[in-house]
């Protein structure tokens, strides 16, 4: 299975950087996710994850998103639900969310993600 790497960029919209590593099982989404066509962008990510989860028994998922719009948050929730289903099958899942110390909105958003997905997410503060 090949790694999935997408270099983030800013044009009219913000595209996040994606680094899904099939060898290490570490998957990261970082930057800003402010997209017009979120389904088109996130569908290959969830397809890659489904394949990875079918072939492996552990994953570490890292979010380093400083901003995401509402439609991106729906796709993020899809990813978290996939990870929760995987965990419910007895597989090891670690999810970390990095946020700036001053970003109280991020904490509230991630807490909401945990409630809806029923998946534990570790908070990691940075300055």
N, C-alpha and C positions, 0 to 999 in steps of 0.2 A: 504494500500500500504506500502510495506517495504522500509526502507532506503537502499541506495546503497552505500556501503563502500568498497573501495579497498585501501589496504595499498601499498603505493609506495615503490619501491625498485630499487636497481641498481645491475644489473648482467652484461651481455654483453651489454644490453641496459638499458635506464632509463625509469621506469614506474612511472607515476605521481600518487599522492595520490588523491583519489576521495571520497568526502563526500557529498552525496545528501540526504538531510533530508526531508522526506515527511511531517513530522509534522510541521516544521517551514517554509518550503519553501525556505530554504537557501541551495544552491548547490555550492560546491567549488571544484576546481581542482588546485592542487598545486604541486610544485617540478619541475621536468624536464620530458619532454615528447619526448624521443628519442627512437622510436620504429621501429622494422622491420615490424610488422604486425599491422599497425595503425587501419585498418578497423576492424579487429577482436577485438581490444581493445575498440575502441570507439562505435561500434555498440550497445552493451548493454547499454551504457550511453545514446545514443540518443533514444533508445527504452524506457528506463526508463523515460526520459524527455517527450517523446510523451504521455505516460500514465499519468504522473503527470499533464501535461498541459491540458489534456482532463478532469481532475477531479478537477482542482483548478483555481482560478482567479488571483493569483499573485505569483511571484517568484523573488528571489534575487540570482543572479549568481555572483560568485567571482572567478576570475582567479588570482592565485599566481604562475604563471609559470616563472621560471628564464631562462628556455631554452626550445625550442621546434623545432623539425626539420620540413622540408617542408611538409612532409606527415601529420604530426600532425596538422600543421596550416590549412590544408584543412578540417580536422575533426572539428577543433575549429570553422572554418567558418560555417560548417554545423550546429553546435550548435547555433551560433549567428543568423543564418537565421531562425532556428526553433523559437528562442525567438522573433525575429522581427515579424514573422507571428502571433505568440501568442499576441504580443502587438497590432498588427493591428486589432485583433478581439476585442479590448477594454480591454484587461487584463493588469494588472500592472507588468512591468518588470523593474528591476534595475540590471545593470551590472557594476561591478567594476573590475578594473585591477590594481593590486598592482605591483609596479616596484621600483627598486633601483634608487635613485636620479641620479646616474652616468650613468644609462643605457639609452642613447639617442636612441639606436636602438629599444628598447621596445616601446617608444613613437611613433616612426614612424610606427612600425608594427601595433600597436593598432589603430592609425589613419587610416591606410589602411583597417583594419578590419571594422572600422566604415563606411568608404566610400562604401565598397563593400556590407556590410550587411544592411546599412542604419539604424543602431541601435546605439543609444547613449551609450557610455561607459565612465564611470567616472574613471579618473586617480587618483590613490592613491599612493603618494610617501612615501618611507621609506628609512632609512639609514642602 
